[in-house]
Amino acid sequence: MTIGIIGFGNMGQAMAQGLLSKGVSAGDIRAAALRQDKLKAACDSFGILPTNNKQAARESDIVILAVKPWQIQDVLLGIREELANKMVVSVAAGIPFASLKEMLPDSARAVCCIPNTPVAVGRGVLICENKHSLREEDLARFHDLFGRLGEIVLLDAKQLSAANAIAGCGPAFAAMFLEALGDAGVKYGVKRETAYRLAALMLEGTAALHLETGLHPGAMKDAVCSPGGSTIRGVSALEKNGFRSAVISAVDAVENK
Ligand SMILES: NC(=O)c1ccc[n+]([C@@H]2O[C@H](COP(=O)([O-])OP(=O)(O)OC[C@H]3O[C@@H](n4cnc5c(N)ncnc54)[C@H](OP(=O)(O)O)[C@@H]3O)[C@@H](O)[C@H]2O)c1
């Protein structure tokens, strides 16, 4: 099965990296982008074949559209014929299935999903619109292949935007928290590399604790705060500085763009 990735920037490369790390052969992936020198350098680093949009679409069983949302229409106009009977996975945020369908030939089967960057290490989330035109066997293939990149979550179109703000934009917010904890560690004499590692392991473990036990985040916070102890002082300082409100405002800012 050949996979063509059209648009080989941050997300296209994150998906290629994730697929390669989960057993897909480099020979089964093609990538296309606009600037050929940049594309070739990126493809060489993964050992995959650089190509152009038409060839990527023609030679692939599954075509991933990973260009910016405002580029989708032009890109699809140029490869409409090649997409006949193909399975198409769009990762363009903000393009719902109803709009994508209008731009594709009738015979193409498509799904819209929004992955996040941890797909590069197979630990991502792929938020997918539950309205799609994949057949049963396509859906099985989609789960088999894209499930290697992380958890596939199917949602109604009206929930996609907020879900993307949490899972798609969230890695940027989480990385800022990670960086800030690293800075704080350095401030108090921990080596930067050690501080980042400690903070990353803590985030990973906290997420796993919630996912595996279903514990309420508030209960997880309470479990660390002993009366009159040091953690509650940290919690109080975060509240004083509007931590939770800042996080909610970040999602407001994404939603109200
Ligand atoms: N980054 C994320 O975390 C994230 C999360 C969820 C969804 N997404 C979605 O992923 C898509 C790509 O985002 P990104 O962050 O990866 O953007 P990006 O880094 O800017 O990559 C865009 C890619 O599209 C290529 N491109 C532009 N015009 C093209 C054309 N006419 N034909 C073929 N390729 C073309 C660019 O090539 P050149 O560099 O040569 O111009 C580049 O390789 C977007 O639709 C976005 O909504 C991204």
Ligand as a Chemical Component Dictionary entry (heavy atoms), coordinates in Angstrom:
data_LIG
# 
_chem_comp.id                   LIG 
_chem_comp.type                 NON-POLYMER 
_chem_comp.pdbx_formal_charge   0 
_chem_comp.three_letter_code    LIG 
# 
loop_
_chem_comp_atom.comp_id 
_chem_comp_atom.atom_id 
_chem_comp_atom.alt_atom_id 
_chem_comp_atom.type_symbol 
_chem_comp_atom.charge 
_chem_comp_atom.model_Cartn_x 
_chem_comp_atom.model_Cartn_y 
_chem_comp_atom.model_Cartn_z 
_chem_comp_atom.pdbx_ordinal 
LIG N1  N1  N 0  1.245  21.728 12.607 1  
LIG C1  C1  C 0  0.300  21.194 13.374 2  
LIG O1  O1  O 0  0.477  20.982 14.581 3  
LIG C2  C2  C 0  -1.041 20.826 12.785 4  
LIG C3  C3  C 0  -2.037 20.278 13.626 5  
LIG C4  C4  C 0  -3.258 19.878 13.072 6  
LIG C5  C5  C 0  -3.493 20.068 11.705 7  
LIG N2  N2  N 1  -2.516 20.639 10.923 8  
LIG C6  C6  C 0  -2.826 20.859 9.510  9  
LIG O2  O2  O 0  -1.776 20.372 8.714  10 
LIG C7  C7  C 0  -1.708 21.147 7.513  11 
LIG C8  C8  C 0  -0.262 21.542 7.285  12 
LIG O3  O3  O 0  0.165  22.342 8.369  13 
LIG P1  P1  P 0  1.724  22.472 8.690  14 
LIG O4  O4  O 0  1.810  23.035 10.050 15 
LIG O5  O5  O -1 2.414  21.215 8.367  16 
LIG O6  O6  O 0  2.131  23.595 7.591  17 
LIG P2  P2  P 0  3.557  23.843 6.940  18 
LIG O7  O7  O 0  4.643  23.413 7.869  19 
LIG O8  O8  O 0  3.550  25.251 6.455  20 
LIG O9  O9  O 0  3.561  22.858 5.669  21 
LIG C9  C9  C 0  2.780  23.095 4.534  22 
LIG C10 C10 C 0  3.365  22.271 3.409  23 
LIG O10 O10 O 0  2.546  22.444 2.250  24 
LIG C11 C11 C 0  3.403  22.621 1.136  25 
LIG N3  N3  N 0  2.709  23.300 0.056  26 
LIG C12 C12 C 0  2.334  24.583 -0.049 27 
LIG N4  N4  N 0  1.700  24.794 -1.231 28 
LIG C13 C13 C 0  1.683  23.590 -1.863 29 
LIG C14 C14 C 0  1.200  23.160 -3.110 30 
LIG N5  N5  N 0  0.578  24.000 -3.961 31 
LIG N6  N6  N 0  1.381  21.889 -3.464 32 
LIG C15 C15 C 0  2.007  21.001 -2.637 33 
LIG N7  N7  N 0  2.496  21.353 -1.423 34 
LIG C16 C16 C 0  2.331  22.646 -1.064 35 
LIG C17 C17 C 0  4.548  23.422 1.679  36 
LIG O11 O11 O 0  5.647  23.366 0.800  37 
LIG P3  P3  P 0  6.796  24.488 0.839  38 
LIG O12 O12 O 0  7.385  24.471 2.226  39 
LIG O13 O13 O 0  7.725  24.031 -0.202 40 
LIG O14 O14 O 0  6.108  25.800 0.549  41 
LIG C18 C18 C 0  4.786  22.670 3.008  42 
LIG O15 O15 O 0  5.550  21.509 2.764  43 
LIG C19 C19 C 0  -2.627 22.344 7.697  44 
LIG O16 O16 O 0  -3.781 22.206 6.925  45 
LIG C20 C20 C 0  -2.946 22.340 9.168  46 
LIG O17 O17 O 0  -4.262 22.807 9.443  47 
LIG C21 C21 C 0  -1.306 21.018 11.436 48 
# 
loop_
_chem_comp_bond.comp_id 
_chem_comp_bond.atom_id_1 
_chem_comp_bond.atom_id_2 
_chem_comp_bond.value_order 
_chem_comp_bond.pdbx_ordinal 
LIG N1  C1  SING 1  
LIG C1  O1  DOUB 2  
LIG C1  C2  SING 3  
LIG C2  C3  SING 4  
LIG C2  C21 DOUB 5  
LIG C3  C4  DOUB 6  
LIG C4  C5  SING 7  
LIG C5  N2  DOUB 8  
LIG N2  C6  SING 9  
LIG N2  C21 SING 10 
LIG C6  O2  SING 11 
LIG C6  C20 SING 12 
LIG O2  C7  SING 13 
LIG C7  C8  SING 14 
LIG C7  C19 SING 15 
LIG C8  O3  SING 16 
LIG O3  P1  SING 17 
LIG P1  O4  DOUB 18 
LIG P1  O5  SING 19 
LIG P1  O6  SING 20 
LIG O6  P2  SING 21 
LIG P2  O7  DOUB 22 
LIG P2  O8  SING 23 
LIG P2  O9  SING 24 
LIG O9  C9  SING 25 
LIG C9  C10 SING 26 
LIG C10 O10 SING 27 
LIG C10 C18 SING 28 
LIG O10 C11 SING 29 
LIG C11 N3  SING 30 
LIG C11 C17 SING 31 
LIG N3  C12 SING 32 
LIG N3  C16 SING 33 
LIG C12 N4  DOUB 34 
LIG N4  C13 SING 35 
LIG C13 C14 SING 36 
LIG C13 C16 DOUB 37 
LIG C14 N5  SING 38 
LIG C14 N6  DOUB 39 
LIG N6  C15 SING 40 
LIG C15 N7  DOUB 41 
LIG N7  C16 SING 42 
LIG C17 O11 SING 43 
LIG C17 C18 SING 44 
LIG O11 P3  SING 45 
LIG P3  O12 DOUB 46 
LIG P3  O13 SING 47 
LIG P3  O14 SING 48 
LIG C18 O15 SING 49 
LIG C19 O16 SING 50 
LIG C19 C20 SING 51 
LIG C20 O17 SING 52 
# 
